[in-house]
Amino acid sequence: MAELITIDDPDDPRLSDYTGLTDVELRRRREPAEGLFIAEGEKVIRRARQAGYEMRSMLLSAKWVDAMRDVIDEVPAPVYAVQPELAERVTGYHVHRGALASMQRKPLPSAEDLLRQARRVAVMESVNDHTNIGAIFRSAAALGMDAVILSPDCADPLYRRSVKVSMGAVFSVPYARLETWPRGLEAVREAGFKLLALTPDEKASPIDVAAPHKLERAALMLGAEGDGLSTQALRAADEWVRIPMAHGVDSLNVGAAAAVAFYAVASGRPQD
């Protein structure tokens, strides 16, 4: 059973995991280095636990103690009960959902290990917006993608905003980070995947014509919002594919495009 501790000092060192949550650059450096991430909201906290992440501590406003009582009773980690005003001073923002948990990260698998067991993967290049990362992971989980491969400079899927937007779907889809780019894509190709670059370029094949759902192994490459895939990534691809547009629209937001493309890749996929 967790220990319920009331804290009224925002400078209490026991709250250090939760300080400055709105400082994106600080948290991006600090969280991976310290092996932690922040889960926000009851549903996300419960999904993180169900996915096997160990809880370091929990920060609750008083009214959330009863709602989280079963979790409090099950985990050995300390639970800090604070007033909403104090939580805002510590974190830097109003914690709308009233519940935060500091969770311990797990070691990431290697891309090679992950690819051995996958058939449908998303490959992201330089996607550094946490909202887009969360949205893409949620679509990947919902539409049956097996794994996500990240370029070295992609944003952290376990950053608080990414986890929140994904509603915890980042815990459902395994992911790995390549050490080099685009050279690291050779590991994807060597695992038997066809690399499909999603681009609005008119030279690309319409995705339904390319019929990626018929491939034994398909890796869908997605670029950052606005810039799209780099020239190097496009050159490394086996085929360019596009989502046909109407009414003069040139492209979709990368999160929306990913959802459409994931459906095309995974729908009617070959069965084992």
N, C-alpha and C positions, 0 to 999 in steps of 0.2 A: 504494500500500500504506500502511495506517495505521501510525503509530508506536506501539509498545507501551511504555508508561511505567509503571514501578512507583512507587507513592506510599505513603508510610508516615506522612504528617502529615495529620490530619483538617482542619487549617486551611489546607491548600494552596489558594491561590486558583484553581487550575485545576479544582477540584472544585465551584466555586460554583454551577453549574447544578443540582447535586444536594442542596444544603443545605436542611434543614428541610422535607422532603417531606411530613411529617405535619401541618404548619401549613397548614390548608386555606385560611384567609383570606389568608395571605401568598402562597401559591402561586396563588390565584385572581387576585390583583392582579398578581403579578409575571410569570407566564408569558405572558399575552397582551401585556403591555407590552413584554417583551423578545423576543417573537416565537419562543418555544420551547415545547415540551411534552416530557414524559417518557414513553418507551415502556418497559414493564417485561416482561421475559421474552423468551426466544428467539423464540417464534412471533410475538409482537406486534412485536418489533423488525424481524423479517424482513418482516412485512406492511406496516409503515410504509415500509420501503425500496421494496417492490414497488409501493406506491402513489405513489412519487415524492417522498417527503419526504427532504430533505437531512439527513444526520447531522452534528451539531455535535461530539459526542464520545460515547464509550461507557465505562461503568464496569463492570468485571467482577471477580468473585472469581476467584482463580487457577484453580479447577477448571473454569471456564467458558471459559477461553481456547481450549482445543482445540475445544470444541463450536462456537465462534464464529469459528474460524480462517478460514473462507472469507470471512466478512464483514470481518474484520480485513484480509485480503489485498486486498479490493476497494475499501474506502473510504479516502479521504485523511485523515479526521478522526482526532484522537488517541484512543487507547484506554488507559484507566487501569486497571491491574491492582492490586487492593487486597485485603487480608485481610477476611474477613466482619465481624470486629469493627470495623474502621475504617469499612467501608461503613455499618454500623449507627450509628456515631457521627455520620457526615456526614448521613445521610438521616433519622435519627430512628426507624428501625424495622429489624427483621431482614429483609433482602432475600431472601426465600425462593427466588426463581427465580435469584438470583445474577447477573443481567444487567440493566443499565439503559442506556438510550441517551437522550441529549438530542437532540431533533430540531427542525429549523427549520420553523416554521409556513408555510403558504401563504396568500396573500391570499384572503379569502372572496369568493365571487361575490355579486352583488346578488340579491335575491329575484326581481326581474323577469327577470334573465338565466336563473336556474335554472328558473323556472316555464315559460319558453318551450319547454323541451325535455322537460317532465315530463307525466305523465298521472295518476299516483297519488302524492300527497304526504301526509306527516304534518305537522301543525301543533301545536307544543307551546306551552302557556301556563304560565309560572311553574314549570316542572318544574326544581327546584333541587337535587334529590337525585342525586348522581353515579351511584349504583348504578342508579337508574331510567333515567337518561339512557343509560347503557351498554346496559341490557337492551332498551330501546326501539330503539336503533340496531341491535342485533343482530337483533331481530325484523324490523325494516324491511329489512335486507339480505337476510335469509333468505327473506322472504315477498314480495319483488318490489316494494317501494315504490321510487319513483324518486328521492325527495328528502325532506329534512326542513326545515321552516321553524320558526325559533325566535322566541319573543317576546323583547323586549329583556332581560328578567330571568331567562331560562332559564340553567341551569348550563352550563359549558363542556364540550362533548363531548370535547375533547382533554385534559381533566384526567386525571391518571394513573389514578384509580379508574374513570372512565368508559371509558377505553380498555381497561383490564384486563378489566372486566366484559363488554364487547362482544367481547372476544377479537380486537380490531383491526377489527371491523366498522364502526367510525366512519370508517375510511379508505375504505370501499366505497360509502357513501351520501353524495352531495353534500349540503351544507346551507348555509343562509344565515340571517342574523338580521335581523328587521324592525327598523326604527328607531323606529317608534311602535306603540302597542297601545291599543285594538283597531283604530284607524284604518288601520294598515298592512295589515289583512286585505283592504282594498279592492283592493290589488295582486293578491291571490290570486283574488278574484272577477273582476277585469278581465281576468285571463289565461284565463278560461273555466272556472274550477273551481266546483263546487258545494261549499259549506262545510257539512260534516256534523259536528255537535257530539256527541261521545260523552258520554252522561250516564245515570245510573241512574234519572232522573226517569220516573215512570209515564206522563207525557204524551208521552214520546219513542216513536218508531216502533221496533219490533223491527228489528234491523239486517238480518235476512234479508228482511223485508217491504220495507224501503227499497231493497234490491237495489243497493247502491252499485257492484257489479262491472259493472253495465250502463251506468253513466254514462260519458260520453266523458272527463271529467276530474273526479276526486273528491279533495277535501282533507279529511282526517279530523282533527278538532280534539281534542286531549287536554289535560286539566288536571292540576294537581299532585296528588300523593297526599293523600287526605283531603279537601281543599277542592274538588277538581274544577275545572271551568271556572268562571270568574267570571260574574257576571250580565251584564256588558258583553259578554263573549265569546259567551255564549249568545244574547244579543239580536242579535249580528252574524251568527250562523249562518243558513244557509238552511233547515236541517232538523235536528231533534234525533233521534239514534238511540241505541238501547240494546242491550245484550247481555242476553237473557232469562236470569233466574236461577232456580234451583230450591232446594228444601230450606231456604227462609228466608234464604238468603244474599243480602245487599243489593247487593254489588258485589265486583269483583275488584281486586287490586293493579293499579296503572296499567300496570306492565310486562306482566302477564298479560293485562289487558284490551286493551292495544295489540296483542299477538300475535293474539288472537282477531279483533279488528276488522281488522287488516291482511289477514288471510286472506280475510275477507268482502269487503274492498275490492278486493283484487288478483286473487282467484281468478276465472278466466274472463274477465279484462279484455279489452276490445276490442283487436283487433290492428291494427297499421298496414297 
